[in-house]
Amino acid sequence: MIEVKDLTFCYRESSEPVIHHINLTIPDGQFVGITGAAGSGKSSLTYTLNGIVPHCYPGDFYGSVTIDGKDTCETSLTDISQLVGSVCQDIESQMVSSVVEDEILYGLENFAVPKEEVAARVDEALEVMGISDLRDRAIAGLSGGQKQKVAIAAILALKPKVLVLDEPTAELDPASSYNVFSLLKRYATEHGITVIVVEQKIALLSDFVDRLLIVENGTICFDGAPSQVLEHADELLALGVNCPRSTSLSVALRQMGLYAGPVCKNVEEATAMVKEVLR
């Protein structure tokens, strides 16, 4: 679905590339998490996947990015946006309507979705995100978690092949964050779409994604299943990436010779580990 070849990009106002020599292949249907320290280049990487770079942010672009066989430099942003749906970190800036249903209708009307499909798409998007009861609500009166779900529903109604989200839970509490990721995971599994999420909460990513990328100084320094990447907990900490406490505990017990199993990603795995150690 996505192929990135020797990608380097430098913003016009910068003297150094923000990302450089990136090579990445993401198959159809994979749920991918991207994290790294602030300023590592992770958001800029996603901008190249949804066409914002180079169409909105000019600069020096080397290499290539193809989405479903289409080169993003040679394809218009309008055409890319029909393949790649994006949810930005600042939800307020993405909202264009005052009522929930109108927000979802906006994209469908702009992309000239056949009239006979519109009602079903709106209903499905609201149902998938669990917000059917919000259809007639004013967006200004919604909570942060509800607004996040509305923004995602508006994109899902367009039925993109790829969904890119930039820190979708930055303003949400732990329970709301978990709920959003649960809904995304279920939708991705049921519909086979590719989901790419930039997120600081590595514990949350580790629970849901198939693949975890760690970005540092504009390059991908770790790439693999969450359990494989978390094996490098000490190195991740040195890069400014805070691993889950359960991971840190399992690494410490392994270093003390008290535990020989895989690193833990969450509380459930850590609980089982501690029970094993105390036997």
N, C-alpha and C positions, 0 to 999 in steps of 0.2 A: 504493500500500500504506500509506504514512504521509503524513499531512498535518497540519502544525502551522501554526496561524493566530494571529498576534499574541500569542504566548505570553509571559507574564511570571509569575515565581514568586518569592515571598519566604518563606523558612522562618519559622515562628512565632517563633523566638527571635532572628531577625535584624531589623535596621531597614532594610536595603537589599535589593532583589531580587538573587538570585543569577544569574538569567537574565532578560532583558527584551526584549520586542518581537521574538521569534523567529518568522520565517516560513520554512517548509521543506517541500518536497515530495520524497519518496523513492519512486520507482517500484518495482514488483515486480521482484525479482531483482537489484537493484543492490547492489554491495559498496562500503560507505561507510566511510571512515576519519575519525575525529575526533581532533584534537590541539590542544594549546595549553599555555601555561604553567600551573604549579601554581596552583590557585585560580581558574582562568579561568571555571569553570562547566561544563566539558565533561561531567563525571560527572553533575551535576545534570540536564543536558539529557537524558542517557540514562535517568535515573530517570523522566522524564516520558513516555518512549517505552514503558517496560515497566510503567507503572502504579504504581511505588513511590511516585512523586509523582502524585497527592496522597493515595493510600490508606494509605501507611505513614508518610510525613512530612507532617504537616499544615502549613498555611500559607495565604498569600493566592495564589490561582491565578486568573489572568486569561487569556482567549483559549481556544483549544481544541486538543486533540490527538486525531486519529482514526487508528485502526489497522484497516485493512481495512473501513472504513466505521463502525467502532464508536468512540464517544466514550469516552475513558478515564475521564472523571469520572462517566459514567453507567453504566459497565460494571464489574462486580465484578472484583476482582483475580484471582479464580479463573478467570474467563472470559478475562481478558486473558492470563493465563499459558498458556492453551491456544493462543493466537495468537503470543505473544512468549516465546521461550525466553531466559533470562538466565544468564550466567556472570559471577560477581563477581570482584573482584580477589583477595580472600582466599579461596582455594580450600578451605582447611581448614574455614572456617565454613560452606561449602556442602555438605560431605559429611555424610551422615546414616547411612551404613552402614559396616561394617567390611570387607566383601568387594566386589570390583569388580562382579561380576554382581548382587549385591543392590542396589548403588547405582543401577544402571540399572533394575532392576525396581521400585524404590521409586516413581518417578514414574509408571510405567505402571500400577501398582496403584492409586495415589492418584487417577488420572484415569479409572479403570475401563475401561482399554483391553480390548477383547474378548479372552478367554483364548486364542482360536485365533490371535491376531495377535502375542501377546507374545514367543514364542520367536524368530520371524522378525525382530522389531524389535530384540531384544537382539543377535542375530547380526549384523544389518546395521550397527548402531551401533558395535559392537566392530570390525567389519571396516573401516568407513569411516575410523575413527581409527587403524587399524593396531595395535590392542591386543588382538586375539583371544587371544593367548597369555597375557594377564593376567586372563582371566575369573575364575579361582579364587584370585587373589592377594589378600593382605591389603593394604588401602589404606595402612595405616601404614608398610608396607615399600617403598612406591613412591617413585620420584624425583619431583621437582617437575614435570618435563615429563610424566611418566606420569600423575600426579594431574590435571594440566591436561587431558589427553586423556580421562581418565575422566569428568571433569565435563562436558566438551563432549559426549561420547558419551551421557551420561545425558539431556541436553537434546535431542539429535538424535533419540533414540529416540521422543520425543513428537511428532516431525514438526511443529515450529512453522513458521509462515509467515515469521516474523522471528526472527533470532538477534542478541542484543545482548550484547557482551562488553566488560567494563571492564578494560583493561590485562591481557589474558590472558597476556602474556609477561613481566610485570614481574619475575618471579623466575627466568626462564629464561636460559640461555646463548644466544649467537647462533645456533648450529646448531639447537637445540631450538625457538627462536622461529621460525626460517625453516620448519621442518618443520610446526609448528602452523598457520602461515599457509597453507602449501601445501595442507594437508589441508582447511582451511576454504574456500579458493578453489575447489578441485576439487569439493567437495560443493555449494557454492553454484551453481556452473556446471551441474552435473549435475542438480540438483533445483530450480533456479530460485527459491531462497529469498532473501530480503533479509537481508544481513548488515551490522551496524553495529558497528564496533570502535573503542573509545577506546584510544589507544596513544601513548606518548611517543616511541617509535622511528619517527621520520618516514621514515627511509630504508626501513624494513620496510614501512610503509604504502604508500609510493610505488611499491614493486615489485608490490603485489598489488591495491590498491583501484581501483575505477573512478572514485571521486570522493573528494576530500579537503576536509574542512571545518576551518578554523582558528577556534577560539573565543577571544575576548579580552574580559574584563570582562562576561561574560554575553551577548555577542552574537556572531553569526557574521560575521567580518570578511573571510574569503576562502572561496570555494566554487567548486570546479571540478575538472577533471581534474588529477592530480598535476603533470603538466608545466606546466600553466597556473599553478597555485598557486606552484610553485617558482620561477617567473619573478620573484616578489617576495621573493627570498631576503634581501635587505638589510632589508626591512620585517619579515620574519618573525623575523630575528635580533633586531631591536629589540623585538619582542614576547616574546622569551624562548624562541622556537622554534628549535632548532638544526637547520639543514638538513644533508643529507648532504654529506660532504666533496667528493664528485664534483660536486655542485651548486655549492658555493662556488668550486671550481676553474674550472668552466665560466663562471660569472659574472665571475670575475676576468679570465679570458682575453678575454671579450667586452669588458670595460671597457678592456682594453689594446689592443683592435683586432686581436687575433690570431685570434679565432674568431667566426664569425657564425651558428653553428647554434643549435639549441634547447638549453636547459639539460639537464644530465645528471642522471639519477636514481640511477644505480648505477655500480659499477666497470666493467662491460662497456661502458656508454655512454661513460664517461670515457676508457677505453682507446682506443676508436675516435676520440674527439675529439683526444686527444694525438697519435695517429698522423697524423691529418689536419693538425694544426698543425705537426708536424715535417717534413712533406713538402717 
